[in-house]
Amino acid sequence: MKISEVREMSTSELKEKLYSLKEQLFELRRKKAVGTLERGEEVIGVRKDIARVNMVLRERELNESK
């Protein structure tokens, strides 16, 4: 997911996306612990997506407070 795609989403969509990404990260970590995860870089990609969403949410929060 690119940052431009994240910025186009509404705040409620971002919160839903954040929740689903955290669920996805949990499942990937579970698979990694069990040993059934085939591609370890998926965890890194999901973590970066979570960071992008959090960054945009924080930017909007700061803009609203000004």
CYANA upper distance limits for C-alpha pairs under 8 A (distance plus 0.5 A):
  1 MET  CA      5 GLU  CA      7.14
  1 MET  CA      6 VAL  CA      7.84
  1 MET  CA     49 ASP  CA      7.03
  2 LYS  CA      6 VAL  CA      7.06
  3 ILE  CA      7 ARG  CA      6.71
  3 ILE  CA     52 ARG  CA      7.03
  4 SER  CA      8 GLU  CA      6.91
  5 GLU  CA      9 MET  CA      7.40
  6 VAL  CA     14 LEU  CA      7.92
  6 VAL  CA     52 ARG  CA      7.83
  6 VAL  CA     53 VAL  CA      6.98
  6 VAL  CA     56 VAL  CA      7.85
  7 ARG  CA     56 VAL  CA      7.09
  9 MET  CA     13 GLU  CA      6.42
  9 MET  CA     14 LEU  CA      6.74
 10 SER  CA     14 LEU  CA      6.70
 11 THR  CA     15 LYS  CA      6.81
 11 THR  CA     57 LEU  CA      7.49
 12 SER  CA     16 GLU  CA      6.83
 13 GLU  CA     17 LYS  CA      6.55
 14 LEU  CA     18 LEU  CA      6.50
 14 LEU  CA     53 VAL  CA      6.92
 14 LEU  CA     57 LEU  CA      7.89
 15 LYS  CA     19 TYR  CA      6.79
 16 GLU  CA     20 SER  CA      6.83
 17 LYS  CA     21 LEU  CA      6.55
 17 LYS  CA     53 VAL  CA      8.38
 18 LEU  CA     22 LYS  CA      6.67
 18 LEU  CA     50 ILE  CA      6.68
 18 LEU  CA     53 VAL  CA      7.04
 18 LEU  CA     54 ASN  CA      8.20
 19 TYR  CA     23 GLU  CA      6.85
 20 SER  CA     24 GLN  CA      6.63
 21 LEU  CA     25 LEU  CA      6.58
 21 LEU  CA     46 VAL  CA      7.04
 21 LEU  CA     49 ASP  CA      8.09
 21 LEU  CA     50 ILE  CA      6.95
 22 LYS  CA     26 PHE  CA      6.69
 22 LYS  CA     50 ILE  CA      7.89
 23 GLU  CA     27 GLU  CA      6.85
 24 GLN  CA     28 LEU  CA      6.72
 24 GLN  CA     46 VAL  CA      8.09
 25 LEU  CA     29 ARG  CA      6.61
 25 LEU  CA     43 VAL  CA      6.92
 25 LEU  CA     46 VAL  CA      6.82
 25 LEU  CA     47 ARG  CA      7.79
 26 PHE  CA     30 ARG  CA      6.67
 27 GLU  CA     31 LYS  CA      6.67
 28 LEU  CA     32 LYS  CA      6.60
 28 LEU  CA     37 LEU  CA      7.48
 28 LEU  CA     42 GLU  CA      8.21
 28 LEU  CA     43 VAL  CA      6.85
 29 ARG  CA     33 ALA  CA      6.69
 29 ARG  CA     43 VAL  CA      7.88
 30 ARG  CA     34 VAL  CA      6.78
 31 LYS  CA     35 GLY  CA      6.41
 31 LYS  CA     36 THR  CA      5.68
 31 LYS  CA     37 LEU  CA      5.57
 32 LYS  CA     36 THR  CA      6.65
 32 LYS  CA     37 LEU  CA      5.48
 32 LYS  CA     40 GLY  CA      8.15
 40 GLY  CA     44 ILE  CA      8.01
 41 GLU  CA     45 GLY  CA      6.87
 42 GLU  CA     46 VAL  CA      6.74
 43 VAL  CA     47 ARG  CA      6.70
 44 ILE  CA     48 LYS  CA      6.74
 45 GLY  CA     49 ASP  CA      6.76
 46 VAL  CA     50 ILE  CA      6.71
 47 ARG  CA     51 ALA  CA      6.77
 48 LYS  CA     52 ARG  CA      6.73
 49 ASP  CA     53 VAL  CA      6.77
 50 ILE  CA     54 ASN  CA      6.63
 51 ALA  CA     55 MET  CA      6.54
 52 ARG  CA     56 VAL  CA      6.85
 53 VAL  CA     57 LEU  CA      6.69
 54 ASN  CA     58 ARG  CA      6.60
 55 MET  CA     59 GLU  CA      6.65
 56 VAL  CA     60 ARG  CA      6.74
 57 LEU  CA     61 GLU  CA      6.70
 58 ARG  CA     62 LEU  CA      6.67
 59 GLU  CA     63 ASN  CA      6.71
 60 ARG  CA     64 GLU  CA      6.68
 61 GLU  CA     65 SER  CA      6.94
 62 LEU  CA     66 LYS  CA      7.12
